[in-house]
Amino acid sequence: MSSLGVVASGAAADAIAGKVADLVEATFASKLFAQDATLWGPDAESESAIRLSWVNLPRSSRPLLGEIAALREQLKGDGVDRVVLCGMGGSSLAPEVICGTAGVDLVVLDSSQPDMVRAAITDLDRTVVVVSSKSGSTVETDSQRRAFQAAFAEAGIDPTARIVIVTDPGSPLDEQSRADGYRVINADPNVGGRYSALTAFGLVPSGLAGADLEALLDDAEAVADVLSADDDGNPGLRLGAAMAGTDPLRDKFVIVDDGSGIVGFADWAEQLIAESTGKQGTGILPVVVGGDSDPEVRWPAPDVTIARLVGDSDDDLDALGAAPDGTADGSRSEVAVSGSLGAQLLLWEVATAAAGRLLGINPFDQPDVESAKKAARALLDKGVGDSEAPAATDGAVEIRSLGGDWLGDASTVSDALGALLAQLDPERGYVSVMAYLDRITDAPLADVRPGLARHTERPTTFGWGPRFLHSTGQFHKGGPATGVYLQITTAPHEDLAIPGREFTFGDFIASQAAGDAQVLAEHQRPVLQLHLTDHDAGLAQVTRALTDLSPTEGDA
């Protein structure tokens, strides 16, 4: 176990000095751990009242450990050693971090992209599938469940012996699954999805994969008293103030792993922060970067705070405040955070709740995530094959634009990218790349992100659809109107039917992308859609165009 450390410099240190005292005076931390729903104002009270049980999870989740361990032993005895998780957002990101850090294998299926779904349906003789859905009505997860049920049945394997359901008690999935003979493990209903890392949603797939759940909960419980204390040394209050207390607000929070030893933590934190804070025209945009060589870290803009996930040594924390080349830079705003995984899961949840109070918003709802879901369902009902003709076609790429008359006469991918980036606010803007592709086989596309940030000199995010819809998707629509959006979609190598549904996985992901773009356009956000009519040729073409407009490290 490691202790928590939060050390800041520059504007982040000023924010801590100015805002932590206000949180202490309001006894925010102790009231949070007492589950006081009034902390975020009367408009948030009804939602907060049913979303605060996460503060007690390090203790209240203990009874799950024996059940999970027994199920794991039973499955091992049956020769089952491959765990697949079907879930979205908070139901998938925490287990991915827990298992990655523990060094155990977990297949995370958080996509409706046909090729990615098909690739997960393999090795069924040694596979158990965890289907996680808080509401019990998540369309992505329901579709994945249907596909695995049919595949198990076709392989002569009883699906009820190989599919484990995790959901809230009384949900449609809970009731139907129990009636059909499936094993169901209920999660705490008074915890929202993105705060659910230490509920059954985080623990069941991680424990079945072999992660040490007791150590995880021990580390979280060990810091609960520190995080609930009303004093200016509380690391949760300090991190929350660094995140949301700068003046003027630095609303781009660049997260870089600097030797933390926690695998993929920034992706989990991205969802927690963006979906919790991006609303009412404000919020904090997490920007996940690779390291000190990335432009957001080397030359941070005035609206950026850099958050470093560091190791446990004092040197890691003491080095804070120097630019990557070792020269001090007083204009930089940085915070360094250290601690074990269990401790940091609870820390960042407390910090995000504190940031919500400082921003004056409800950190427990996600109105614009719901709006995108409704738009996708409406398009499915209408039929997604009726999309408008492209403004232009360049090779294997169809070009469309939404959110204003800004495309002009651009007829090539390069010219369309130029037209989109011309809409970017050079002082407060950001670029978002939204790739509705296979995040496993198409992973090299994400390498364009640093170059695009160098070219624009603005923070740039990269998200895989539909995964990001449950994280930065909320900030895109509910946060400040400063982003420009590049959406990349593709015709799959081969579509895949969804048993019992009239639409396919290909239809579904197309409706999710189109629904997302539609809601962004309704919020007057400029969206460039590049659709790959031939996956391989189109992807190469788009990658080349993005690479060509981005200067090399030496040119920057």
Secondary structure, 3 states (H helix, E strand, C coil): CCCCEEEEECHHHHHHHHHHHHHHHCCHHHHHHCCCHHHHCHHHHHHHCCCEHHHHHHHHCCHHHHHHHHHHHHHHHCCCCEEEEECCCHHHHHHHHHHHHHCCCCEEECCCCHHHHHHHCCCHHHEEEEEEECCCCCHHHHHHHHHHHHHHHHCCCCHHHCEEEEECCCCHHHHHHHHHCCEEEECCCCECHHHCCCCHHHHHHHHHHCCCHHHHHHHHHHHHHHHCCCCCCCHHHHHHHHHHCCCCCCCEEEEEEEECCCCCHHHHHHHHHHHHHCECCECCEEEEECCCCCHHHHCCCCCEEEEEEECCCHHHHHCCCECCCCCECCCCCEEEEECCHHHHHHHHHHHHHHHHHHHCCCCCCCHHHHHHHHHHHHHHHHCHHHCCCCCEEECCEEEEEECCCCCCCCCCHHHHHHHHHCCCCCCCCEEEEEECCCCCCCHHHHHHHHHHHHHHCCCEEEEECCHHHHCHHHHHHHCCCCEEEEEEEECCCCCCECCCCCCEHHHHHHHHHHHHHHHHHHCCCCEEEEEECCHHHHHHHHHHHHHHHCCCCCCC
